[in-house]
Amino acid sequence: MEPGPVPESGPGGGPGCSGVDPRGDPFLRTRYAIPPRPVTFLRRERLTRHLDRALTTPLTIVNGAAGAGKTLLVADWAAGLGRPVAWFTTDAEELRPGVFWAYVLQALRAAGVPVPAAVGSPADPGRVDEALLNRLAAELSGPMTAGRPAVLVLDEFDRVAAPDTAAQLDFVLRHAGPGLRLVVASRTEPLLPLHRYRAAGELTEIRDAELAFTAREAGELLGRHGLSLSEAVTDALVDRTRGWAAGLRLCALAARESPDPETYLKEFEAGQSTVADFLLAEVLDIQPPGTQDLLLRVSVLERFCPGLANALTGRSDAGAVLASLHHRNAFVQHLGHSWYRLHPLFGEILRAHLEVRRPGLAPELHRRAARWLKAAGFLPETLVHGAAAGDWEFAADALVGDLAVGQLFTGLRSAGLGDLFSRMPSGATGPAPELVRAARDLARGDLERGPVHLERAGKLLAGDAGDVLGREGGESPEGDREAALLCWALLEVFAARLTGAPARAERAVRLAGELRGAVPAGLLDRHPELTALLLAHLGSTRLWAGRFEDARTVLTAAVAGPGGASTALPREDALAQLALIDQLNGWPGRAEHKASQALAETARYSLPGPPGTGLERLVLAAVAVDRDELDRARGLLDEAATPAPAAHDPHAPADPCVPADPVARAARAVVTARLLLARGKPHAALRAADGTTRPDGTAALAAEASSPWLRGHAALVTAAAHLAGGRPDAAAEALREVPLDQPACVVEAARMQLAAGRPKAAAGLLDALRCASRTGPGVSVRAALVRARSGHLAGDPATAHRWLAVALRGARHEHLRRPFVEAGPWIGPLLDTDPLRGLAAGWLVTGSADVPPPGAEEPVKELVEELSGRERDVLRRLARMMTTEEIAADLYVSVNTVKTHLRNIYRKLDVNRRADAVRRARALRLL
């Protein structure tokens, strides 16, 4: 409301003063009154304390959207100051400069600020004399405000649109000096030169984000409305409203009328609520029709930029409109780089309103958005909007065409993609939908549906009922099929891995090699996970086939490929398989190191699900058995049985504790059987080894595919179980299955032949052994013990001592205790002689010549010196498998400082390796 003609007698009350006299107008008087606070008002001390700075800076800005709580915050602060505050609510549209300053002068006088009549009052509603502003500034900077500046609050200042008025206000504020403190509450950023005040440290700011209620504050506010809600409901409401004050109050008022407030707040429809009425009236309806249409259309988007908004609206000026909406705090938030988003609750209301105004338009908007986003290279959002439009063929084509099928296996977006495409109907046909279905099923280990969809996709891509792999080697795919065929090859290799079919995997990898040249290099560069997955899966099939060195070659290439979160899971997988190869070749230390690296690989990227719940823990369990740390081995086996990611999926395999990968299943069966043997449970070990049942009654190993190393190790466990049960003939029969091209298996077979009373057979096996250069102490120590035992049985103590010394030297560094425990009681007296006593002291025997019994742990010695706080910090990160460099970065210290701490930790714990430090710390309950 703007006043009428300016009378001769003005607000000063003196003669000759022009202006507006509000004293007889109750409406005008409310403009100068501090607004009352409702009984449900919640004082937020953090904001009040922040606002106290307004007394120390010339200018204070409280800037927020409609209903953000600006006015009540400033009113509560002003009422609690204990001193007069001049308040002016600028709630009239387009206040002209002369009228504005007449009101400001009256507000100052109404608050008791002694503004003399000589200052005057504007005579022309459209302008104000500069001399008047000079007089006002001089009076405010004079003795009347010394030590007690005048406080002026201008509420709803966003209605003051005239740049001249803002410039005049800045002039008075600067020239009044410490005599004036101006507080501006506005939906938009005022036209004052804020940058200058900010640079000079003369600006106090409270913005929209700070005005938002925290969960604790929201709980208190709801309590003032008589609501007692659970923390979960309150948190959800705060998240939905983003802490918007008006939204919380309106929701509270509505919920208070409901018989079940919690259920109401969980389920209320934003589009049919008092919140919607407020936002539609205060934000949407005040916009021009074209802007309203833009807001309604972009409501289907999570975020948007001018180009995308133009694509949905058909206009070309969305950039200017969005910038203006953001500037005016119209619930359009700027994300940076010209991207915006709607306040979540506002967007929810607009989507509901869109269905009312333009029913049926939303799918078309999603379709337009999907195509614009695909052209712009935003794949995740492309898929979301393609699905929302019901255009599943387009969404699947986008995923496959971008070579992003591998992301269903990398942990980063696996769950989201799986959930998204779980809604794809059976009516969506074509190669891409079938490939996506195959990828989803195979990722869950579903070997019933996955291969069926994969076969359908292959036939569709081949163009007939033939096999894609049946093409001649020189024939190249053409058109848009290359990316789809490459995705098909990846899934084919994975299916071959899951079914133990190495030849099938090799054919698919050859096809992938042919296709790489036909796919744009940039596309492959964007998806390094595809190559990493291909190599890891191929390595697994080669490992299953017993081709350890061929497997090592491709697995090493997978580990050496591009790093980053997208390849973390394939690199973890490859490292775990390399660890298993080292363990099978008799290198437990190397195996432990690689398994620990595998555990750390995904942990550093915080990928969904617990990292390393598979093969790497099985390898560590095998190492623990070799070191006779049986409790630790049992714990690692239990950890490896933890349900893998997607265990929440209702379509996941029935028993997520049984690995879908044959290599992991085989490793679990063998390690479980070895542990049971070490525990003195041969019958249970036999059941685990023959692939029927585990001790817990579940299937241990499928027999649908054959692996040479698995057959060998299973035969060894079976023979050992028969020997322990007093059945040497059955043991000898089982040993016939041991492959003679695997040194580890041959040495174990020789040990059992010797234990069965066949020394010549044992010697023949060892003499015929082709000692590969890659076999480690896990093999050589056992071979030396067999020869030592042979010498002992032959009455040749010199030979026995010599070979036993060889075994001790080989086992000492690796702490391989289990081979000596399995050697039998004959070894005890020999270890009590020189120089064997010295070789065994400290790690194999402690204080006597007796080898620790099966499952015995080293006695825990007390710490000689306590670890410092920083050393404990380093130790905790060691236990998380972090590297020295990662520990340094995490603790903000240098690498050399971390190394110093590590040396101190090793000295105090009396160890010389990381793994031993962690084990000893756990035994001492330091972790």
Secondary structure, DSSP 8 states (H G I E B T S, - for coil): ----S--SS-TT-STT--S--GGG-HHHHHHTS-----TT----HHHHHHHGGGGTSSEEEEE--TTSSHHHHHHHHHHTSSS--EEEE--STT--HHHHHHHHHHHHHHTT----GGG---SSTT---HHHHHHHHHHHTSGGGTTS-EEEEEETGGG---HHHHHHHHHHHHHHGGGEEEEEEESS--SS-HHHHHHTT-EEEE-HHHHS--HHHHHHHHHHTT----HHHHHHHHHHHTT-HHHHHHHHHHHHTSSSHHHHHHH--GGGSHHHHHHIIIIITTS-HHHHHHHHHHTT-SSB-HHHHHHHHS-S-HHHHHHHHHHTTSSEEEEETTEEEE-HHHHHHHHHHHHHHSTT-HHHHHHHHHHHHHHHT-HHHHHHHHHHTT-HHHHHHHHHHTT-GGGGGSSSSHHHHHHHHTT--TT--SHHHHHHHHHHHHHTT-TTTHHHHHHHHHHHHHTSSS-GGGS-TT----TTHHHHHHHHHHHHHHHHHHTT-HHHHHHHHHHHHHHHTTS-HHHHHH-HHHHHHHHHHHHHHHHHTT-HHHHHHHHHHHHHS--SGGGHHHHHHHHHHHHHHHHHTT-HHHHHHHHHHHHHHHHTTT-SS-S--SHHHHHHHHHHHHTT-HHHHHHHHHHHTS--TTTT-TTS-S-TTS-SSHHHHHHHHHHHHHHHHHTT-HHHHHHHHTTS--TTSS-----SS--HHHHHHHHHHHHHHHHHTT-HHHHHHHHTTS-TT-HHHHHHHHHHHHHTT-HHHHHHHHHT----TT--HHHHHHHHHHHHHHHHHTT-HHHHHHHHHHHHHHHHTTT--HHHHHH-TTHHHHHTSTTHHHHHBTTTBSSSS----TT--------SS---HHHHHHHHHHHTT--HHHHHHHHT--HHHHHHHHHHHHHHHT-SSHHHHHHHHHHTT--
